[in-house]
Amino acid sequence: MKTNLMFPMRAVKHYPEWIGEGSLGELARFVEDAGFDGFAMSEHPYPDKAWLGNGGHHAFDPFVSLSMVAEATRHLQVITYVMVAGYRSPFLAAKAAASLDLLSGGRLTLGMAAGYLETEFAALGADFKRRGKLLDEGIAAMRATWAGLEHDGPEFGIPGHVSLPLPALLGGPPIWIGGNSGAARRRVVELADGWMPMAQSAEMAAITRTPPLEDLASLSALIDEQNKRRADLGRGAMDVSFVPFEKNLLRAGATEFAAAVAPRIDDYAEAGVTWLTIEPASRSYDDFKLDVTVISDRLIRH
């Protein structure tokens, strides 16, 4: 089981006060030294105030921030968790991803999703209604670009162009797809290398417009179903990165969370989870270091 540290999204709003005398690079080295395998950033370039007031969050630009993380570390996988594909041209996304992958020595995992925040799509001039169709072809366009080839397609077929440099990894970085919907699961089976399902109640599912996921048995069944479908296509088992069901315990600090997750790690692994993604709710950088130390001691180096 690998572990991925999600940068605390609530820290972005008050980052100068939150980080104090520290820096993102210093923080990333601390995370790497604690034994984590990955470091992730979310994305919300221009969210609306109503969503923010109802539990939403700000985010750093994932490529800028993860570049700083990669430069400050040696081994951490840097992960977009998630990049909303429809917010940018697939060729701009392919350029950013290839640049980060090459400059980091092949350490990028590109987590992508169709997105759900319609107001943000509108603010960015992006096509919300066709976001799924554009994501499907966008993945094909990005993979062609990473191979130094032209993409032939109705939306993004543009002849006579090429993008260099190519990424460090042949064929480009691994692509993980976020979301619980049937369309997201299909993309994981047919187009991607990994899946980032989201534990959510029926209430939250109504907001994200995707199916709820409330227990380990349901998660296990979905993972098994998709791996069987992948096998039918001659594809290997997928990576699965999952934020544990016990995530809300992090609001009170890492000790209770770690105590609850530790005896279930084998259960998550048996269900098919290959990465646990953990987002501390730390109120300051000093608290963050304490929380990361607890998680490291109880879940990584136990």
N, C-alpha and C positions, 0 to 999 in steps of 0.2 A: 504494500500500500504506500503510495507516494502522498506527500502533503504539499498543498498549495496555500500560500498566504495571500488573501485578498486585502489590499490596502484599505484601511477603514474609511468607508465612503463618507461617513459623517465628519471626518477630519478635514475634508477639503474646504468646507465653508469657512472654517476659522484656522486655516493651515498655518499662517505665521505664528499665531498664539499656540497652536497645538504642537508644532514641531520645536518651538523655542530656539535654543542654540544648536539644535541638531540639523540634519539635512536628509533628504531622501536617499542619497547615496549611502550615508552612514547607516540609516535605518535598514536599507537593503542588505548591507554587509552583516548587520546584526541578525537578520532573518536567515541568511545563508549559514552563518556560523551556528545558528540554533538547530540546523539540520533540515530545514525545509528544502523541498525540491523545486518549487515554483513560486513565482510572485506575480500577482494579477492586478490589473486595473480595469475598472468599469468604463462606461462611456455615456455621457449625456451632455452634448455641446450647448444646447439652448432649451432647457426644460421650462415649462410654464409655471407660474407662481402658485396656481391652485394645486397642481400635482406636488410641488415642493412642500406646500403647507399640509398635505395629506400623507406625509411619510416619504416623499420623494427625496432625492439627493443630488448634489452636484458631483462632478467628476473631473479629474485632470484629463487632458488629451492623452489617450492611451499610448500613442507612439512616442510622443515627446517624453512622457514620464518613464515609460519602460526603457527608453534609450538610456536615460540616466541610471536606471537600475542595472541594466546590462553592463554599462561601463564600470560601475562600482563593484561588480561581482565577477566570479569566475565560472560558477557552475549553475546558478539558478536559471531555470527555464522561465522566460518572460511570456506572459499569457494575457491576451485581450479577453476580458470576461464581462461583457462581450462587446465586440465591435458591431454596431448596427449597420448592416451592409448597405441599406438603402440611403444612408446619409451622405454617401460619396460615390463618385464614379468608381467602377471596379478597377480601372487602370490607375487611378490615384491610390486606391487601397493596395493594389499589387505593388506599386512603387514603394509605398511606405513599408509594407511588409517585407519586401525583398531587401530594402536598405537595412532595416532593423535586423533581419535574419543574418545577412552577410556580416554586418558590423559587430554582431554579438557572437559570431562563430557558430551560427546554426542553432540558436537557443530560443527561437520564437515558436510559440504555438498560437495560431490565429483562431481564437474563439469568435464565432459570428452568430448572428441571429437576425430574423426578419424584423424584429422590433414590434412594439405595441403602443407607443405613446404618440397618438395621432396628431396632437397639437405640436409636438416637436418636429414631426415630418413636415407639417404645414409651414412652420417657422423657417425651416431649412430649404423649402421649395422642393421637397422630396415627394415621391409618389407613394402614398400610403396604401391605396387600394390595390396596386399591382406589386407590392413589395415582395411577395413570395415568388412570383414569376421572375422578377428581376434578380432576386437572390440566386435562384437556380442557374440562370444564365451567367450571372456575375461570377459565380464560382468557376464555371467553365472558362470564362474570359480571363480570370486571374491565373488559373492553372496554365492556360496557353501562354500568357505573358511570361510566367516564370520559366517556361520551357524555351523562350525565345521565338515563339510561334505567333502567327496571326490568329485571332479568333474569328470564326465564321458563325454569325448568329444574327437574328433579326433585330435585337436591341443594341448589341455592342460590337457588331461585325464591322471593323474599321480596317481596311487593307492599307498596306504601305507604311506601317508604323512598327516600331520595335522599342523595347524598354530595357536598358541596362543600368546597373549591373543586375545579373541574375542572383537569386538567393543562394546561400551557402549549400542548402540541402537540395539535391537533385529532385526536381518536381515541385519544389517549394516547401514551405513549412507545413506541419500537420494542421488540418482544419478540424476544429470541433464545432458542433452546432448546438446552440442553446435553445431550450424551449421544450414544452411537453406536448405540443400539438401533433396531430397525425402527420402534418406536412413536415414539421421539424424531424420527426422520427424517420420519415421516408428519406429525407436528405442525409441523415446519419447512415442509413442503410446503403444508399446508392452513391452518395457524393463525397462523404466526409470520412474522417479518421476517428472521431470521438464524439461524445454526447455530453451535454451539460444540462441534465434535467433539473427542475426546480421544485423543491418541496414547497407546497403551498396549500392553504386551506381553500374551501369552496369560495369563501369571501374574496380572498386574494385572486383566485382564478377568474372571478368575474371582472377584476380590474385588468389583468393581463390578457384576458380573452383566450386562455389556454386551459386544458383540463387540470383539475386538482391532483395532487400527489401527496398523500397523507400518512403513508406507512411503508415499512421496509418490504413487506410482502408484495405490495403493488409495484414498488420500484424493481424488485427482483424479477417479477413477471415481465415487465416491460423490457428490461435488459435482455432477458433470455429470448424473448420474442424477436428483438432486433438482431441479436447475434445469430439466431437461426436463419433469419432472412438474409443476413450478410453471407452466411455460409452457403446458402442456396445460390448466391451470385459468385461464389468462389472468393469471397473476401474474408479476411481474418477477423477475430474478435476486436471490438472497438474499445478504445479508452472511454472510461466513464468518470467524469469529475462531478462530485456531489457535495453540496453544503449540507452537513448533517441535520437531521430532524431536530436535534437538540440545540440548534443555533441560538434560540432565544435566551438560553441560559447564559450566553456571553454578556448579556446586558448587566449582569451582576458581577462580571469578572470571569476569568478563565478557570478558576479552581473548580467550581461546580460543574461547568461545562466539561472539563477534562475528566472529572470523576464519572460523569454520565456516559461519555463517549468511549472511554478506555475499554470497558468490558464488551463493547459492541463492535469494535474494529473488525474482528474476525467475521461477524455477521454481515457487516458492510462488504467485506471482501468476498464472502460467499455469494452475496447477491450480485456480484459482478462489478462493484465499484473499484476503480483502480487508483483514483485520486480523491482525497478528502480536501475540500476547499474550506478554509476557515477565515472568517472575517472578524477580528477582535472588535469590540465596541469601546475600546480604550478612550478615555477622555483627554489624555495627554500623551506625549511621547514617552515620558517616564512610566506612565501606567501601561503603555503599549509594551515596553521592554519587560515589565513584570509579567504581563499576560503571555507574551511569547515564550518567556522562560518557563512558565508553568506548563504551557502546551508542549514545549519541547521535552521537558522532564517527564511528563505523564503520558504523552501520546507518541512521541518520536523516539526518544532514547530510553524508554522504560525497559 
